[in-house]
Amino acid sequence: DTLSGKIGAATQQDGGGIKNTTIGDDVGNRDNTEFTATLLWEPAENFDALFTYAYFEDQNDGVPLVGRSELPDLSCVFGYCDTGKTDETSQDFYTDDIDFELDAYSLEMNWELEAGTITSILGYRDTDESVPTDFDGTGAALFHTIRDQESDQTTAEIRFASSDSISENFDFVVGAFYLDDSYELEQFTAILEILGPDLEGNGALYQNPSYSQDREAWAVFGETHINIAEDWTLTLGGRYSYEEKDFKSFNQLAFGVPEGFFPIGAAADDEDWDETTVKAGIDYQASEELMYYFTYAEGFRSGGYNGRNFTPDTIGPYDPEFLDQYELGMKGDFFDRTLRLNANVFYSDYSDKQEEVIIPDGFGATATVINNASTVDIYGAEAELTWVANENFLITANAGYLDAEYNDYVADITGDGIETDNSNLDLRRIPEWTAGLTGTYTRNIGPGVLSVFGAARYTDEYWVEVSNDPRGLIDSRTVIDATISYEWEWSEGRMVKIAAFGRDLTDEQDYSSLVVVPGLFAFSGVSGGEEYGVQISGTF
């Protein structure tokens, strides 16, 4: 037999866990469906081709947003100030559910030759989505949007990995990568509809912007591992990257009623960037069970455009971001390979770091602007441990430490036109400490296997808002999960698994984000909260 395949399906549905006091129902539901199909062709011992198709549809009612406004914010003036509650929202804009569809195709081919293996990976994906959002997070019609977007992406990669027939003292990988993608976005924005329709052009303000971008990128890369002496291996690598973007935007306004739109701005630009990055490292195999390593790697994030802006001075482009990273670590197995420990320390040096700021756009809405505004140093350490206690019990543990700071951060982060020194601010989404502990107990019982799993994850406090607004400090939290499952073979080669799970058993619901639009409103997303469920899966 040279041809085989499989299909799969999954669905997830629940009723949401956030009480909406305006509509009198729970929101934040999940309603998604996924189908997958794979086909494997093996016409010869040295060749195989794997085709994969995936379809995903999501029709949830959106991410619940909680109003966090304070005086003198406009939404707070209307009576919707921060209540401090994380278990309820008052959003009033629930006309339609989110409608998101994804189709993805990939084809991977491997051809094994005496000298090595040639691998080719082709991919294509397209998305279509419509997303209504109540951004003000209140029961008043202050800032509502409907965003319609289509995108497509084509990728291709080919690489060659050498075998020992070329040399037993070194190996290498060389290849090339290509990407072509685009998106088109149209958004309808209603601002201050609470004032009602007004045929005289007063009161509510409506925007109807549209944006598009085409991107083409390619890269060539290579990496080699050289045995320079007994137990010593040298790694050298490099990558040349090129990227070009073509961006267009247009915006129009209407006053009083959502009709009779007139243009207020348009912008278009194109730019390209290229960079060569390198990697170098050395490994020392102290014994069969213990290895030490040191690596140096450069990183490059391409420049781009501020994707939802429509004036020449706000679309960009912004420039690339660069990273130099150094890492020293070890990997070891101990006690007859029943305990594995991986540990490392690292230093990351960012230059021309891209920083994101949200400011008023002068037309009643907001503009997200990215600037190459800072340099950043990050020092860190990580450790991972796996212990096979006995044939039934497995324990894993991990811990991480980060010390991150701005060296230089001079920028206008409030939109008032004045640059300030912000180097004393804390970076976003970088907790100082993280840790995790899991335990898995398995035992053969009857015709199948019983498995009991428990996990605890700790995350230190961290900031999520660029100016370190006090509302954007996320408290430290510990999440505890547990699962018990039973799996058995109901027919030859066919398995069934039933699992009952509990997530976030400490029921620590908290804010997960903060967006502040100066003078208008502020909102947060919410995460966490107890969740229980049953999963049934199998092969048929």
C-alpha positions, 0 to 999 in steps of 0.5 A: 500500500502506497496511499493512506489517509485520515480525517478528523473533526472537533467542536467546542461550545459553551455558554460563556462565563461573563455576565452582561448586565445590559442584555441580561445574559452570559457572554464570552462563549465558544462556538468553533468547529474544525475539520482536518484531512491528511493524505500520505503517498509513499510510492518509494522507500526514499520518497513521501508526500503529505497533503494536509487540509484544515478548515476552521470556523469560529462564531463566538459572540466576541471577547467580553471587554470591561470598561475601565474609564476614569474621570475625565474620560468621556465614557465616565462622564456618561456614567460608565466609570470603572467598577472594578468588577471582572465577572461582568460587563455592560457592553450593549453592542451584540448585533451579530456573532463574530464570523471567522473562516479559515481554509489552509492547505499544505504539501510536504515532500521528502526525497532521501538521497545518498547525500542527504534529504531534499524537503519541499513545503508548499502552503496556502491559506485564506481567511474571511472574517466579520467582527463586531466589537463594542470597544467602549465596554459600556452599556452606552453607544459610544464606540462600536465597530464592525470590521470585515477582512479578507486575507490570503497567504502563499508560502514555499520552502525548499531545503537540503539536509546533508547525511553522513555520506558527505562527511562524518565530521560535519553536517549542514542544512541550506535552503530558501523561503518565499512568502506572498500575502495580502489583506483587505480590510473595511471597517464601519465605526460608529462614535457617540451614537448615544446622541442619536440620529441628527439630520442636521449633522450634529451628534453621532460621527461615523467612519468608514475606513478601508485598508489593504497591504501586499507583502512579498518576502524571501530568504536564503539560509544555511547552518552547519555543525562541525566536530572540531575536536572530540566532544566539541561541536561548532555551529555556524549559521546565517540568513539573508532576508528581504521583505517588501510591503505596499500599503494603501488606506482610505477613510470617509466620514458622515455626521448625524446619520450613517449615510452621505459619507465624504472622503477625509484622507487617503495615503499610500506608500511602499518600502522594502527592507533587507538584513543578514543575520548570523548564528554561532555556537559551541557544544561540549559533550562532557559525557553521554549524559551531560552537555554544555553549550553557548550560542550567539544569535542575531534577530531581525523583525522587518519594518512595516506600516500602521495598518489602520491609519489613513494619513501620511504622517501616521501610516509610517513606515517604521523601521526594523527591530534588531536583536543580539542574544547570548545564551549559556546552558546545559542539558543533563540526564541523571540517576540512570536517566530518570531525571533530566535537567535543562538550564540556561542563562541569557542576555538579549539586547534589543535596538530600534525596538518597535513600540506601540502607542494608541493616540486620538486620530483627530476625527473622533477615533484612534490611531495605533502608531508604532515607533522605533523608540527604544533600546532594551536589555533583558537578562534571564534564566530558565530551568526545566526538570523532568523526573520519572519517579517510577513506571506510573508517575511522571513529574515535570517542573520549570522556573523562569526569571526575567530582568528587563529594562529600557536603556533609552526610550524617548518618544511621545507616548500620549499623542500630545506632540511632546517627546518625553524620556520614558526609560523608567517605565517597565516593559509590557508583558514581562513577569519577573518570575514564572514557574510551573509544576505538573504530575501525571499518574498512569495505571493499566486498569481493565482493558485500558489506561487510567490517567490522572493529571494535575498542574499548577502555573504561577505568573508574577505581576506584569504590566500590559499598558505602555505608559504603566497606567496603574490600571494596567498592572496585572496581579500575580496569579496561580492557575491549577488544572486537573484532568482524569481520563480513561483510554481503551482500544475498542477495536484493533487499532481504534481507540476511545478516550473519555476525559473530565477536566477542571481548569483554573480551580482556584477561580482567579478571574482577573484582567488580561489587558488594558487599552487606554484611549486618552480622553475617551475611554479605557477597557480591559479583557478578562481571563480566568475563572473556573471551568469544568468539562468532559471531552470524548475523542477517538479513532474510528 
